[in-house]
Amino acid sequence: MAYFKEFPNISLVSFLPSATRSDERILVKNIFKRAKLRSDVDKIITAFDFKTIPDGYRPDNVANDLYNDPELDWVILTTNNITNVRDQWPLSNNDLHTYMKDKYGSEENIIATHHFETIEIRDDFNRTILSKGLEVDGDFQITLKTSSNTYQNINAAVPVTNFEFETRVNDLKRIIKVLKPEFVSGYISDFKNIMSYEKSSQFLDRKTKKSYNPKDFGL
C-alpha cells in the first residue's frame, strides 16, 4: 500500500480555464491529513526493535528488508515521527561530506574546531571527578589534589571538529525504532481509519469531503 493512496480526497470547485459549469469540481488529495503511531502502541516496548541504518539506505530499503514491501516505507517514517526525510533521515557518507562542504565552505573549515568538550577524569579511587563530553570553553581546567597534598591544574578540554560534530549528529539519526512485522497489519488498519472522514456537512463518503463553492455567493 503506497502512502498517499490512503490519503482522503477533497472535492474542490474547479477554477481551471476548461471548467464549463460553476459547480464543476476536481478531486485532490488532502495532504494536510496526518497520522501518527497510537500512543498506547508506542508505549509497548515489545512491539519494536531498534535498527541501525546502513550507509546509503533509504526508508524503502529498510521496509523491504523488514516487511518485504518497499512501499511500506511510510510505516518506517511515521513510527519514527519523521516528517522531513531530507533533514531527519541520515545522509550517506558522500552526501554528508557534500553537506559539510556546503555548510562550512572548505575542507579546512570542516576540520576546524566546532566546540570544546571535557575529558573524563577519575581520582585514585577510580571515582569520576569529571564526566566526558560536557561542552566547555577551550581554556577549561580542573584543579585536583595530589597524593602529596598539593594542587594541580589540569587542562580538561579537548576540541571537537566540525567533521566530528556533524558525523555524531548524523550517526544519531541512524538509530531508529521499527515496528515488528506482526504489528504492521494492525497499524495499517488504524492508519486507514484515521484517514477516513467522519460524517459532517462536507461529508460525501469516507474518502471524500467537499469544500464550499464560493461561486454560489457570486465571488
Secondary structure in CASP SS format (residue, H / E / C, confidence):
PFRMAT SS
TARGET T0000
AUTHOR 0000-0000-0000
METHOD secondary structure of the structure
MODEL  1
M C 1.00
A C 1.00
Y H 1.00
F H 1.00
K H 1.00
E H 1.00
F C 1.00
P C 1.00
N E 1.00
I E 1.00
S E 1.00
L E 1.00
V E 1.00
S C 1.00
F C 1.00
L C 1.00
P C 1.00
S C 1.00
A C 1.00
T C 1.00
R C 1.00
S C 1.00
D C 1.00
E C 1.00
R E 1.00
I E 1.00
L E 1.00
V E 1.00
K E 1.00
N C 1.00
I C 1.00
F C 1.00
K C 1.00
R C 1.00
A C 1.00
K C 1.00
L C 1.00
R C 1.00
S H 1.00
D H 1.00
V H 1.00
D H 1.00
K C 1.00
I C 1.00
I H 1.00
T H 1.00
A H 1.00
F E 1.00
D E 1.00
F E 1.00
K E 1.00
T E 1.00
I C 1.00
P C 1.00
D C 1.00
G C 1.00
Y C 1.00
R C 1.00
P H 1.00
D H 1.00
N H 1.00
V H 1.00
A H 1.00
N H 1.00
D H 1.00
L H 1.00
Y H 1.00
N C 1.00
D C 1.00
P H 1.00
E H 1.00
L H 1.00
D H 1.00
W H 1.00
V H 1.00
I H 1.00
L H 1.00
T H 1.00
T H 1.00
N C 1.00
N C 1.00
I C 1.00
T C 1.00
N C 1.00
V H 1.00
R H 1.00
D H 1.00
Q H 1.00
W C 1.00
P C 1.00
L C 1.00
S C 1.00
N H 1.00
N H 1.00
D H 1.00
L H 1.00
H H 1.00
T H 1.00
Y H 1.00
M H 1.00
K H 1.00
D H 1.00
K H 1.00
Y H 1.00
G C 1.00
S C 1.00
E H 1.00
E H 1.00
N H 1.00
I H 1.00
I C 1.00
A C 1.00
T E 1.00
H E 1.00
H E 1.00
F E 1.00
E E 1.00
T E 1.00
I C 1.00
E C 1.00
I E 1.00
R E 1.00
D C 1.00
D C 1.00
F C 1.00
N C 1.00
R C 1.00
T E 1.00
I E 1.00
L E 1.00
S C 1.00
K C 1.00
G C 1.00
L C 1.00
E E 1.00
V E 1.00
D C 1.00
G C 1.00
D C 1.00
F C 1.00
Q E 1.00
I E 1.00
T E 1.00
L E 1.00
K E 1.00
T C 1.00
S C 1.00
S C 1.00
N C 1.00
T C 1.00
Y E 1.00
Q E 1.00
N E 1.00
I E 1.00
N E 1.00
A C 1.00
A E 1.00
V E 1.00
P E 1.00
V E 1.00
T E 1.00
N H 1.00
F H 1.00
E H 1.00
F H 1.00
E H 1.00
T H 1.00
R H 1.00
V H 1.00
N H 1.00
D H 1.00
L H 1.00
K H 1.00
R C 1.00
I E 1.00
I E 1.00
K E 1.00
V E 1.00
L E 1.00
K C 1.00
P H 1.00
E H 1.00
F H 1.00
V H 1.00
S H 1.00
G H 1.00
Y H 1.00
I H 1.00
S H 1.00
D H 1.00
F H 1.00
K H 1.00
N H 1.00
I H 1.00
M C 1.00
S C 1.00
Y C 1.00
E C 1.00
K C 1.00
S C 1.00
S C 1.00
Q C 1.00
F E 1.00
L E 1.00
D E 1.00
R C 1.00
K C 1.00
T E 1.00
K E 1.00
K E 1.00
S C 1.00
Y C 1.00
N C 1.00
P H 1.00
K H 1.00
D H 1.00
F H 1.00
G C 1.00
L C 1.00
END
